[in-house]
Amino acid sequence: MDNSIKTTNKKSTYNFKVIDLVITAMFAAVICVLSPFAIPTQPIPFTLSLFTIFLTGAVLAPRYAFLATLTYLLIGLCGIPVFSNFGSGPEKFVGPTGGYLMAYPLMAFLTAIFYKYIKVNKALALAIGMLVSLFLCYLLGTLWFTIVTDNSFYSALFLCVIPYIPFDLLKIALAISVGLMLRKTVLKHII
């Protein structure tokens, strides 16, 4: 009798992990599908990448958010065209926008951490987490851009950050709305 209870508990734990991995893979796929579409601007295109990264952090647990975005980067690294303008390969990581790409797993992880540990207001928790992670993305991406292009930090800010702030804030607002809706309606029984 006691062994059957242990077997049942192990089975339900196993199923829960499978569900987590399936949802993680689904979010990696969403990032892969939406990120390549871009409005080509120089030096950095306008994309939906940050929206998908924020959404991943808003919905998944921290480790799964990190894994989903890392999976996206590995898929692109292997040559599948999932980066902006359907780009791929290692050259994207060593190019001018490589720092922004490398920040993605940390961004999703931080957003998920803020959601998990701030108990008072989940929308506020997500907003703070996304703003902190956006700052991290801007910092890492801009520093990398200055190294690769030999621009000053201030000129890189005016090229790579300032024009994108309003659009990135809009992506945050949209990701909070969609993320909370997904958690409340679709995923509340499985995450």
trRosetta pair geometry for C-beta under 8 A, 3 or more apart (Angstrom, degrees):
i j d omega theta_ij theta_ji phi_ij phi_ji
1 4 6.1 -54 -155 29 30 109
1 5 7.1 28 150 -16 61 103
2 5 5.8 -53 -157 31 37 112
2 6 6.7 35 149 -16 67 105
3 6 5.6 -55 -150 38 37 111
3 7 6.3 38 152 -20 68 105
4 7 5.5 -51 -145 37 34 113
4 8 6.3 37 155 -21 65 104
5 8 5.8 -53 -148 36 31 111
5 9 6.4 29 154 -17 64 106
6 9 5.8 -56 -148 38 31 110
6 10 6.3 31 154 -19 65 106
7 10 5.7 -55 -147 37 31 111
7 11 6.3 31 154 -20 65 107
8 11 5.7 -55 -148 36 30 112
8 12 6.4 24 157 -14 66 105
9 12 6.0 -55 -145 38 31 105
9 13 6.3 32 155 -18 65 107
10 13 5.7 -56 -148 38 31 111
10 14 6.2 34 152 -22 65 107
11 14 5.5 -53 -148 35 31 114
11 15 6.4 31 154 -18 65 104
12 15 5.6 -49 -145 37 35 112
12 16 6.4 41 153 -24 64 102
13 16 5.7 -52 -150 32 32 114
13 17 6.7 30 153 -16 63 104
14 17 5.9 -58 -154 36 31 109
14 18 6.5 33 150 -20 65 105
15 18 5.5 -52 -148 35 35 113
15 19 6.4 38 153 -20 66 102
16 19 5.7 -52 -152 34 32 112
16 20 6.5 36 150 -20 64 104
17 20 5.4 -48 -148 34 36 115
17 21 6.4 34 154 -17 66 105
18 21 5.8 -56 -149 39 32 109
18 22 6.3 33 153 -21 66 106
19 22 5.7 -53 -145 35 31 111
19 23 6.3 27 157 -15 66 106
19 190 5.2 -126 170 -171 138 110
20 23 6.0 -58 -148 39 28 106
20 24 6.2 31 152 -22 64 108
20 61 7.2 -25 -142 24 119 123
20 64 5.7 -121 179 -88 98 142
20 191 7.6 109 -103 -115 76 75
21 24 5.4 -50 -144 36 33 116
21 25 6.3 35 155 -19 65 103
21 64 7.9 -135 -89 -123 39 111
22 25 5.7 -53 -150 36 31 111
22 26 6.4 34 149 -22 64 104
23 26 5.4 -50 -147 34 35 115
23 27 6.5 33 154 -17 65 102
23 59 8.0 -131 167 133 121 115
23 60 6.8 167 124 -101 112 100
23 64 7.1 29 91 171 99 145
23 187 7.3 87 -131 -129 143 123
23 190 7.0 156 -55 123 138 120
23 191 6.7 -135 124 -79 176 108
24 27 6.0 -56 -151 37 30 107
24 28 6.5 34 150 -19 64 104
24 60 6.4 89 -96 -131 74 143
24 64 4.4 -119 -89 -163 113 98
24 67 5.4 2 -168 92 137 115
24 68 4.8 -141 -165 -69 73 94
24 71 7.5 113 150 -2 97 146
25 28 5.5 -50 -148 35 35 114
25 29 6.4 38 151 -21 65 104
25 68 7.6 -143 -68 -113 18 86
25 71 7.3 -99 -112 144 57 170
26 29 5.5 -54 -152 35 32 114
26 30 6.5 36 149 -22 65 101
27 30 5.3 -44 -145 32 39 114
27 31 6.5 42 154 -19 65 99
27 52 7.9 151 -174 180 79 92
27 55 7.7 -166 -142 109 106 94
27 56 4.7 116 176 -116 131 97
27 59 7.0 -177 -93 75 135 125
27 60 6.1 -81 -12 -42 166 133
27 64 7.8 95 37 147 141 97
27 65 7.7 -60 121 -116 159 55
27 68 4.2 -10 93 -152 112 151
28 31 5.8 -52 -153 35 32 112
28 32 6.4 33 149 -19 64 107
28 67 7.9 -65 -62 125 120 71
28 68 4.4 -144 -60 -157 78 71
28 69 7.5 -150 -104 -62 77 22
28 71 4.0 -31 -123 89 144 127
28 72 5.2 -159 -151 -55 78 79
28 75 7.3 128 169 -16 111 136
29 32 5.5 -54 -147 38 34 113
29 33 6.2 30 156 -20 68 107
30 33 5.9 -56 -144 37 29 108
30 34 6.2 5 166 -1 66 114
30 52 5.8 -177 123 -143 94 115
30 55 7.5 -83 121 95 141 133
30 56 7.7 174 73 -72 119 96
31 34 6.6 -71 -140 47 23 94
31 35 5.6 24 171 -29 65 121
31 49 7.3 53 -160 -140 87 65
31 52 4.4 148 -106 141 68 136
31 53 6.9 69 -117 -68 119 61
31 56 6.6 -4 -59 -51 117 136
31 68 6.8 133 -6 151 134 97
31 69 6.6 153 -94 -108 170 62
31 72 4.3 -49 103 -96 135 146
31 82 7.5 57 119 170 79 122
32 35 6.5 -50 -126 28 17 111
32 36 7.8 18 175 -21 50 101
32 72 5.7 -157 -61 -127 79 88
32 75 6.0 -29 -100 94 126 155
32 76 7.9 -166 -116 -54 87 88
32 80 7.5 -5 -151 120 123 124
32 82 4.2 -54 -142 -136 78 131
33 36 7.8 -75 -180 19 21 100
34 37 6.5 -62 -169 28 47 108
34 48 4.4 -79 158 96 107 132
34 49 7.6 171 108 -78 90 40
34 51 7.3 -84 137 77 143 109
34 52 5.1 157 70 -60 129 133
35 47 5.9 36 -158 167 58 129
35 48 6.3 -125 -92 75 39 79
35 49 4.3 59 -128 -92 96 83
35 52 6.1 -88 -60 33 89 146
35 72 7.2 99 -5 -172 154 130
35 82 5.9 50 71 163 120 76
35 83 6.5 -51 133 -130 118 28
35 84 6.6 -86 161 -67 81 57
36 47 7.9 -132 139 -141 3 120
36 81 6.2 63 -113 140 137 85
36 82 5.8 -103 -54 -154 103 31
36 83 6.6 67 -98 79 71 23
36 84 6.4 155 -138 -125 37 20
36 85 6.7 -114 -170 40 72 8
36 86 4.5 52 -163 -75 125 59
36 87 7.7 171 -128 21 86 57
37 47 6.8 136 84 -142 54 77
37 48 6.2 22 69 9 100 112
38 45 3.8 42 174 141 130 139
38 46 6.3 147 -162 74 73 48
38 47 4.4 -33 -100 -85 92 88
38 84 4.3 60 -58 -162 149 94
38 85 5.0 -63 45 -51 131 71
39 45 6.1 167 73 -171 46 89
39 46 4.2 -1 49 55 104 107
39 47 7.8 -157 21 -66 65 46
40 45 5.1 -45 -113 -109 41 114
40 85 6.2 59 -87 -85 100 127
41 44 6.9 -2 86 81 91 47
41 45 5.5 135 35 -117 68 47
41 46 5.9 52 11 -15 121 87
41 163 7.9 -129 141 120 150 145
43 96 5.7 -69 161 127 128 153
43 97 7.6 -174 135 -58 93 94
43 145 7.4 123 99 -147 143 124
43 149 7.5 -29 -140 -80 166 156
43 159 5.7 30 14 161 110 120
43 160 6.4 -41 62 -81 107 91
44 96 7.7 -129 -72 117 83 111
44 97 5.8 128 -112 -97 94 116
44 100 7.3 89 -132 -17 134 161
44 159 7.7 116 3 140 99 83
44 160 5.3 82 -8 -131 134 81
44 164 7.1 -32 91 -59 128 140
45 84 4.8 162 57 175 127 138
45 85 6.1 139 -19 -35 165 105
46 164 7.3 -180 -103 -117 81 94
46 167 6.3 -66 -138 164 113 168
47 50 7.4 118 85 2 85 78
47 84 4.7 -102 -71 -104 142 107
48 51 4.8 -50 -169 39 74 121
48 52 6.0 71 134 -23 88 100
48 171 7.6 167 -144 -121 56 121
49 52 6.0 -65 -154 38 30 105
49 53 6.3 26 154 -18 68 108
49 84 6.7 -65 -36 -64 130 95
49 104 7.4 -77 167 -102 109 125
50 53 5.4 -53 -143 38 36 112
50 54 6.1 37 157 -18 68 105
50 107 7.8 -76 -137 153 77 160
50 134 7.3 55 -158 -108 131 94
50 137 7.3 116 -112 149 111 174
50 168 5.8 -28 112 -129 163 89
50 171 5.1 73 99 126 105 160
51 54 5.9 -57 -149 39 28 109
51 55 6.1 28 154 -19 64 110
51 171 4.2 -117 -77 -154 82 106
51 174 6.2 -18 -134 86 114 121
51 175 5.5 -170 -155 -65 64 106
52 55 5.5 -51 -141 38 32 114
52 56 6.3 39 155 -24 64 103
53 56 5.7 -51 -151 32 30 114
53 57 6.6 25 153 -12 62 106
53 69 5.9 56 -125 -106 89 128
53 104 5.1 -118 -113 -148 136 88
53 107 5.2 33 154 97 128 127
53 108 5.3 -113 -171 -63 77 93
53 111 7.9 136 140 2 77 145
53 133 7.9 -154 132 140 115 136
54 57 5.8 -60 -152 41 32 108
54 58 6.2 33 152 -23 67 109
54 107 7.4 -60 -74 149 60 113
54 108 7.8 -138 -83 -99 19 67
54 111 6.1 168 -140 -107 57 164
54 130 5.1 38 -133 -123 113 118
54 133 7.6 163 -98 81 78 135
54 171 6.3 138 16 140 145 96
54 172 6.0 -145 -139 -109 161 56
54 175 3.6 26 111 171 119 174
54 176 7.8 -53 155 -44 121 61
54 179 7.5 -104 135 -44 81 137
55 58 5.5 -54 -144 35 32 114
55 59 6.3 11 163 -6 66 113
55 175 4.6 -125 -64 -140 69 95
55 178 5.9 -24 -118 92 113 120
55 179 5.4 -164 -138 -72 61 98
55 182 8.0 74 -168 9 98 148
56 59 6.5 -71 -145 43 24 97
56 60 5.7 -16 179 15 66 119
56 65 5.0 132 140 -142 90 83
56 68 5.1 -154 -155 90 132 138
56 69 6.1 147 102 -54 159 96
56 108 4.7 -26 98 -132 112 125
56 111 7.9 101 84 70 66 135
56 112 8.0 -54 126 -54 68 112
57 60 7.0 -62 -110 50 20 86
57 65 4.7 81 -99 -160 54 146
57 107 6.6 -104 -45 131 145 68
57 108 4.0 -158 -64 -151 94 53
57 109 7.0 -74 -113 -2 106 14
57 110 7.0 -11 -143 68 144 56
57 111 2.7 70 141 75 142 124
57 112 4.6 -122 -157 -38 70 77
57 115 7.2 157 150 -6 78 126
57 126 7.9 142 112 -140 97 86
57 129 6.7 -159 145 135 130 127
57 130 7.2 156 83 -85 136 80
57 133 7.0 -156 -54 -18 176 171
58 111 6.1 -54 -55 152 58 124
58 112 7.6 -119 -53 -83 14 65
58 115 6.4 135 -137 -69 46 148
58 126 5.3 39 -116 -133 98 128
58 130 7.7 0 -65 -64 101 116
58 175 5.6 168 -17 156 143 93
58 176 6.5 -167 -116 -105 145 41
58 178 7.7 103 86 84 150 75
58 179 2.8 -29 127 -146 138 158
58 180 7.2 -74 173 -42 122 59
58 182 7.9 101 110 49 106 119
58 183 7.6 -113 145 -33 86 121
59 65 7.8 144 66 -89 64 102
59 179 5.2 -134 -53 -143 81 86
59 182 5.4 -24 -107 95 123 134
59 183 6.1 -160 -123 -63 71 90
59 187 6.4 81 -163 39 106 167
59 191 7.0 -130 170 -87 75 179
60 64 4.2 -123 178 96 121 106
60 65 4.1 163 81 -64 113 76
60 68 6.2 151 -4 -5 169 137
60 108 7.4 14 59 172 117 112
60 112 6.0 -46 88 -103 70 135
60 191 7.2 -116 -117 -142 44 138
61 64 4.9 72 57 20 82 108
61 65 6.8 -152 85 -13 33 90
61 112 6.1 93 169 -178 22 132
61 116 7.0 66 -141 -81 68 130
61 191 7.1 -167 -34 -169 89 100
62 65 5.7 -58 -143 34 27 111
62 66 6.4 26 159 -17 64 106
62 109 5.2 58 -165 -152 87 69
62 112 4.0 171 -87 105 57 122
62 113 5.1 56 -97 -65 129 72
62 116 6.2 -64 -33 -9 105 146
63 66 5.6 -53 -151 37 33 114
63 67 6.3 31 152 -18 66 108
63 109 7.8 40 -86 -119 29 96
64 67 5.4 -51 -141 40 35 112
64 68 6.2 41 156 -25 66 102
64 112 7.8 169 59 -131 74 163
65 68 5.9 -50 -146 31 28 111
65 69 6.7 17 159 -8 61 107
65 108 3.8 -162 159 151 101 103
65 109 5.7 169 92 -79 109 44
65 111 6.9 -140 176 68 158 96
65 112 4.1 -174 6 -36 151 142
66 69 6.4 -67 -153 42 27 101
66 70 6.0 25 154 -18 66 114
66 105 4.9 58 -152 -173 70 95
66 106 7.8 38 -117 -79 95 30
66 108 6.0 176 -76 88 41 106
66 109 4.3 36 -73 -75 101 107
66 112 7.7 -105 -30 33 78 141
67 70 5.6 -56 -139 41 30 112
67 71 6.1 38 157 -26 65 104
68 71 5.7 -52 -151 31 27 114
68 72 6.7 33 149 -21 60 102
68 108 6.8 -129 65 165 100 163
69 72 5.4 -44 -152 30 38 117
69 73 6.7 37 150 -17 65 101
69 104 4.5 -159 -179 137 127 101
69 105 4.4 179 93 -90 116 60
69 107 7.4 168 -129 59 171 88
69 108 4.5 172 -22 4 138 145
69 109 8.0 -108 35 -29 133 80
70 73 5.7 -53 -151 36 35 110
70 74 6.3 34 152 -18 67 106
70 105 4.7 42 -61 -95 83 133
71 74 5.7 -56 -146 39 31 110
71 75 6.3 37 153 -23 65 103
72 75 5.8 -54 -151 31 29 113
72 76 6.6 23 154 -12 63 107
72 82 6.4 -142 -167 131 80 142
72 104 7.2 -82 76 130 126 150
73 76 5.8 -58 -152 41 33 109
73 77 6.1 38 151 -24 67 108
73 101 6.3 126 -117 168 108 101
73 102 7.7 85 -130 -99 149 45
73 104 6.5 165 -57 62 116 131
73 105 7.0 -67 -4 -40 137 106
74 77 5.3 -50 -141 35 34 117
74 78 6.4 37 157 -22 64 103
75 78 5.9 -58 -155 33 29 111
75 80 5.0 -49 166 54 86 127
75 82 5.5 35 107 10 113 151
76 79 8.0 127 179 -7 32 10
76 80 6.4 -91 -94 68 36 75
76 81 7.7 48 -127 -139 76 16
76 82 4.6 -111 -78 59 91 99
76 83 4.8 85 -144 -41 138 97
76 87 7.6 41 -160 105 112 70
76 88 4.9 -146 -162 -129 67 76
76 89 7.5 -79 158 0 71 28
76 92 6.5 -58 151 58 121 153
76 101 7.8 -112 85 -154 151 136
77 88 7.6 -135 -53 -175 8 80
77 89 7.0 56 -150 -151 35 16
77 90 6.1 51 -150 -77 80 63
77 92 7.9 -125 -91 54 58 111
77 93 6.9 20 -103 -31 98 130
78 88 7.6 -46 74 179 48 121
79 88 5.0 94 -157 131 28 131
79 89 5.5 39 -100 -77 64 78
80 88 5.7 174 72 -119 27 149
81 86 3.9 24 164 -178 126 77
81 87 6.3 125 -144 51 81 6
81 88 4.6 -103 -91 -26 47 117
82 86 7.8 19 -58 -133 14 49
82 88 6.4 71 22 -90 64 100
83 86 7.4 81 67 -177 59 8
83 87 4.2 -52 80 75 111 88
83 88 5.8 164 13 -78 104 47
83 92 5.1 -169 -43 -138 178 159
83 101 7.1 -23 -123 -102 119 131
84 87 6.0 4 69 21 56 111
84 97 7.5 -37 29 119 132 167
87 92 5.4 134 131 -85 120 123
88 92 6.7 -77 -165 -17 13 136
89 92 6.0 123 71 -4 62 95
90 93 5.6 -56 -163 34 54 111
90 94 6.4 27 150 -2 81 107
91 94 6.0 -66 -142 50 38 96
91 95 5.6 51 155 -40 71 109
92 95 5.6 -48 -137 25 26 119
92 97 6.9 -39 -170 76 76 99
92 98 6.4 141 138 -90 51 79
92 101 6.4 77 140 -34 103 164
93 98 4.3 81 -175 -136 34 113
93 101 6.2 -105 -103 80 67 138
93 102 6.8 86 -144 -58 92 101
94 98 5.6 68 -50 -63 10 157
94 148 7.3 149 163 -112 57 125
95 98 5.5 137 55 -37 55 98
95 148 6.6 97 175 -175 28 157
96 144 7.6 135 -169 121 37 90
96 145 5.1 47 -170 -126 82 78
96 148 5.0 -161 -95 94 56 136
96 149 5.4 39 -110 -48 111 112
97 100 5.1 -43 -174 34 77 117
97 101 6.3 79 131 -22 84 99
97 141 6.9 -4 -152 -151 55 106
97 145 7.3 25 -84 -85 39 98
98 101 5.6 -57 -151 37 38 112
98 102 6.1 34 156 -19 71 108
98 144 5.5 -128 77 163 84 144
98 148 7.1 120 26 -52 113 150
99 102 5.7 -54 -143 38 32 110
99 103 6.6 36 155 -26 62 104
99 140 4.7 -168 176 140 100 76
99 141 4.1 160 101 -112 101 37
99 142 7.2 -111 98 18 147 26
99 143 6.2 173 -143 66 159 74
99 144 2.5 177 -46 16 126 140
99 145 6.3 -100 29 -27 130 70
100 103 5.8 -56 -156 28 31 114
100 104 7.6 54 147 -45 59 87
100 137 5.9 49 -140 -175 72 93
100 140 7.2 150 -83 94 34 92
100 141 3.5 41 -68 -107 76 128
100 144 7.5 -133 -18 54 58 133
101 104 6.0 -30 -169 -11 41 116
102 105 7.9 -45 -179 22 43 94
102 140 6.5 -121 83 151 100 134
102 144 7.4 129 31 -61 125 157
103 106 5.5 -70 -164 50 56 111
103 107 5.6 61 142 -33 86 106
103 133 7.8 143 160 -179 105 79
103 136 5.8 165 -156 125 120 91
103 137 4.2 155 117 -110 150 65
103 140 4.4 155 -72 63 116 139
103 141 6.1 -72 -4 -44 137 91
104 107 5.5 -55 -144 31 30 114
104 108 6.5 24 163 -14 66 103
104 137 7.6 58 -71 -108 48 112
105 108 6.0 -56 -148 38 33 106
105 109 6.1 33 154 -19 66 111
106 109 5.5 -57 -145 40 31 114
106 110 6.1 32 158 -20 67 107
106 133 6.9 175 119 -138 76 94
106 136 6.1 -110 117 136 123 145
106 140 8.0 103 51 -16 143 158
107 110 6.0 -55 -145 37 26 108
107 111 6.4 26 157 -18 62 108
107 133 3.7 108 -142 176 72 120
107 134 7.3 73 -134 -64 119 41
107 136 6.4 -173 -84 75 78 117
107 137 5.5 19 -76 -58 131 111
108 111 5.9 -55 -148 36 29 112
108 112 6.3 27 155 -16 64 110
108 133 7.6 118 -33 -154 23 155
109 112 5.9 -62 -150 40 28 109
109 113 6.3 31 152 -24 65 107
110 113 5.5 -52 -145 33 32 114
110 114 6.5 31 157 -18 65 102
110 129 5.6 171 134 -165 77 87
110 132 5.8 -128 159 99 135 110
110 133 4.3 167 74 -78 128 104
110 136 6.8 130 -6 12 162 151
111 114 6.0 -55 -153 35 30 109
111 115 6.5 29 151 -17 63 107
111 126 6.6 35 -167 -145 93 68
111 129 4.1 118 -127 136 47 119
111 130 5.4 43 -110 -74 111 65
111 133 5.3 -48 -48 -12 88 151
112 115 5.6 -54 -148 37 34 113
112 116 6.1 32 155 -21 67 109
112 129 7.5 162 7 179 22 152
113 116 5.8 -58 -145 37 28 110
113 117 6.1 -6 169 6 66 116
113 129 6.7 164 65 -126 71 123
114 117 6.7 -73 -134 49 22 89
114 118 5.6 -2 -179 2 66 118
114 125 4.9 169 147 175 87 81
114 126 6.7 147 102 -93 115 28
114 128 5.5 -165 -161 87 143 94
114 129 2.7 -156 36 -70 144 114
114 130 7.9 -116 55 -18 149 54
114 132 7.1 147 -58 33 140 130
115 118 7.1 -58 -119 44 14 91
115 122 6.4 42 -146 -154 81 87
115 125 5.2 123 -104 122 41 121
115 126 5.6 34 -84 -78 97 78
115 129 6.2 -60 -32 -2 72 161
117 125 7.9 170 68 -150 55 128
118 121 7.5 -34 139 55 110 55
118 122 7.6 150 94 -106 93 43
118 124 7.2 -112 137 96 141 89
118 125 3.5 179 74 -109 125 113
118 128 7.0 84 -30 52 166 135
118 129 7.9 -149 11 -42 129 106
120 124 7.0 -29 91 62 100 130
120 125 7.4 149 55 -51 73 104
121 124 3.9 51 93 18 115 116
121 125 6.4 172 89 -18 57 84
122 125 5.3 -48 -142 35 35 117
122 126 6.4 36 157 -18 65 102
122 180 6.5 132 112 -110 119 109
123 126 5.9 -53 -151 37 30 110
123 127 6.4 33 150 -21 64 106
123 176 5.7 76 -147 179 79 124
123 180 6.3 -13 -84 -66 85 149
124 127 5.5 -52 -145 35 33 114
124 128 6.3 31 157 -17 66 104
125 128 6.1 -56 -148 38 27 107
125 129 6.2 25 155 -16 63 111
126 129 5.6 -58 -143 42 30 111
126 130 5.9 26 160 -17 67 110
126 175 7.6 -156 167 112 124 93
126 176 4.8 144 108 -115 136 94
126 179 6.5 162 -135 83 153 143
126 180 7.3 -120 -7 -54 158 100
127 130 6.0 -58 -143 39 25 107
127 131 6.2 23 158 -17 62 109
127 172 6.7 84 -129 161 65 120
127 176 6.2 9 -67 -87 77 146
128 131 5.9 -58 -146 38 28 109
128 132 6.3 27 157 -17 65 108
129 132 5.9 -57 -147 38 28 109
129 133 6.2 21 157 -13 65 111
130 133 5.7 -57 -141 43 31 107
130 134 6.0 36 155 -24 66 105
130 172 4.6 143 131 -133 144 106
130 175 6.7 147 -109 80 148 132
130 176 7.2 -104 -7 -60 151 98
131 134 5.6 -50 -143 34 30 113
131 135 6.5 35 154 -20 62 102
131 172 7.0 46 -64 -131 69 157
132 135 5.7 -52 -153 33 31 113
132 136 6.6 33 148 -19 63 105
133 136 5.3 -49 -149 35 38 116
133 137 6.4 43 150 -22 66 101
134 137 5.5 -50 -148 34 34 114
134 138 6.3 36 152 -18 65 104
134 168 5.8 127 -144 158 133 131
134 172 7.0 -55 -46 -70 141 125
135 138 5.7 -53 -148 37 31 112
135 139 6.2 30 154 -20 65 108
136 139 5.7 -56 -145 37 29 111
136 140 6.1 18 162 -9 67 109
137 140 6.3 -58 -139 44 25 101
137 141 5.6 18 165 -12 63 120
138 141 6.1 -63 -136 45 20 107
138 142 5.8 15 167 -16 62 116
138 160 7.8 151 -145 119 74 98
138 161 5.0 68 -147 -117 113 119
139 142 6.2 -60 -140 38 19 104
139 143 6.3 17 161 -16 60 110
140 143 6.0 -58 -146 38 27 109
140 144 6.3 24 157 -16 64 109
141 144 5.8 -58 -148 38 29 109
141 145 6.1 32 153 -23 65 108
141 160 6.6 -154 127 154 110 136
142 145 5.4 -50 -144 35 33 116
142 146 6.5 35 155 -21 64 101
142 153 6.6 72 147 -152 112 76
142 156 4.8 132 -160 127 87 121
142 157 6.1 31 -141 -78 144 63
142 160 5.6 170 -99 82 82 132
142 161 6.0 -15 -75 -44 128 120
143 146 5.9 -54 -152 32 31 110
143 147 6.7 29 151 -18 63 105
143 153 7.4 -1 -96 -114 59 102
144 147 5.7 -57 -152 35 34 111
144 148 6.2 21 157 -12 69 111
145 148 6.1 -62 -142 42 28 103
145 149 5.7 -9 172 13 67 118
145 151 6.7 -23 134 46 90 120
145 156 4.8 145 99 -149 120 127
145 159 7.7 -163 155 85 146 119
145 160 5.5 -164 -26 -42 176 164
146 149 6.7 -68 -125 54 20 87
146 150 7.4 56 178 -117 54 9
146 151 5.3 -102 -120 71 64 75
146 152 6.8 -15 -133 166 115 12
146 153 5.4 -20 -82 -83 154 59
146 156 4.8 -90 -67 -32 88 154
147 150 7.9 8 -180 -68 19 47
149 156 7.4 144 60 -95 126 107
151 155 4.8 -119 179 85 109 115
151 156 4.8 133 100 -59 125 90
151 159 7.1 -41 174 17 168 144
152 155 4.7 87 56 11 88 101
152 156 6.8 -151 91 -6 44 88
153 156 5.6 -59 -150 38 30 113
153 157 6.5 38 150 -26 64 102
154 157 5.5 -45 -150 27 34 115
154 158 6.8 26 154 -11 63 103
155 158 5.8 -57 -152 41 37 108
155 159 6.2 30 151 -15 68 111
156 159 5.6 -60 -142 44 33 108
156 160 5.4 -14 174 18 72 120
156 161 7.6 59 130 -7 69 102
157 160 6.9 -70 -116 54 16 82
157 161 4.8 -40 -155 37 59 125
157 162 6.1 69 148 -29 76 98
158 161 7.5 -23 -52 49 15 83
158 162 5.3 -8 -125 17 46 134
158 163 7.9 66 178 -23 49 90
159 163 7.9 -29 -175 8 22 116
160 164 7.3 -23 163 2 42 129
161 164 6.2 -90 -158 42 26 104
161 165 6.7 43 159 -52 70 93
162 165 6.2 -32 -154 -9 31 114
164 167 5.5 -70 -162 50 58 108
164 168 5.4 55 145 -26 88 111
165 168 5.8 -61 -140 39 27 109
165 169 6.3 28 161 -20 65 106
166 169 5.8 -56 -149 35 30 111
166 170 6.5 32 152 -19 63 105
167 170 5.5 -52 -152 35 34 115
167 171 6.5 39 148 -21 65 102
168 171 5.4 -46 -148 33 37 115
168 172 6.6 44 149 -23 64 98
169 172 5.5 -45 -151 30 36 116
169 173 6.7 37 151 -18 64 101
170 173 5.8 -51 -150 34 34 111
170 174 6.3 31 153 -15 65 108
171 174 5.7 -57 -145 42 31 110
171 175 6.0 31 156 -20 67 109
172 175 5.8 -57 -143 38 27 109
172 176 6.4 30 157 -21 64 104
173 176 5.9 -54 -151 32 28 111
173 177 6.6 26 154 -16 63 107
174 177 5.8 -56 -150 38 31 110
174 178 6.1 19 159 -9 68 111
175 178 6.0 -57 -136 46 29 104
175 179 5.5 32 162 -23 65 116
176 179 5.9 -58 -137 40 22 111
176 180 6.2 17 165 -14 61 110
177 180 6.4 -63 -148 38 21 103
177 181 6.3 18 156 -16 61 112
178 181 5.7 -59 -147 39 30 113
178 182 6.2 31 156 -20 66 106
179 182 5.8 -53 -147 35 28 110
179 183 6.4 26 156 -16 63 107
180 183 5.7 -54 -146 39 32 112
180 184 6.1 28 157 -18 66 111
181 184 5.8 -60 -143 39 28 108
181 185 6.0 -9 172 10 67 115
181 186 8.0 45 132 3 70 98
182 185 6.8 -71 -129 50 20 85
182 186 5.1 -41 -154 43 63 114
182 187 5.4 30 153 5 82 116
183 186 8.0 -12 -43 53 10 74
183 187 5.6 -50 -113 67 38 107
183 188 6.2 80 164 -76 54 76
183 191 7.1 -84 -126 68 78 129
184 188 6.1 16 -156 -56 20 123
185 188 7.0 115 24 -9 5 110
187 190 5.6 -85 -158 56 65 91
187 191 4.7 13 160 6 111 117
188 191 7.4 -63 -112 46 18 83
